[in-house]
Amino acid sequence: MERLIRIIMEATGFNRDEIQPDMDLRRDLSIRSSRLPIIMDAAERQFGITIELEDFIGVRTVKDIAQRISKVIARQEVPACSRPSRL
């Protein structure tokens, strides 16, 4: 969570004490859809993952983003041989 908060700080200019997990991205942090790709890109680099836009659909809070990133990390850690093949 702390690494994600650092990413949000860089993307928004907020200080650490101004960002809490339950804060609404739009209402509390004024993060618009144009800023989300910046956060996604930084998270990809920070966590060594690939995030699809669909992974972030419906996120509302900082905690939502953290949970989605955790799911992406878990999904990408599954060995390729045990994943269902995509056609």
Secondary structure, DSSP 8 states (H G I E B T S, - for coil): -HHHHHHHHHHH---GGG--TT-BTTTTT---TTTHHHHHHHHHHHHT----GGGGTT--BHHHHHHHHHHHHHHHHS-GGGS----
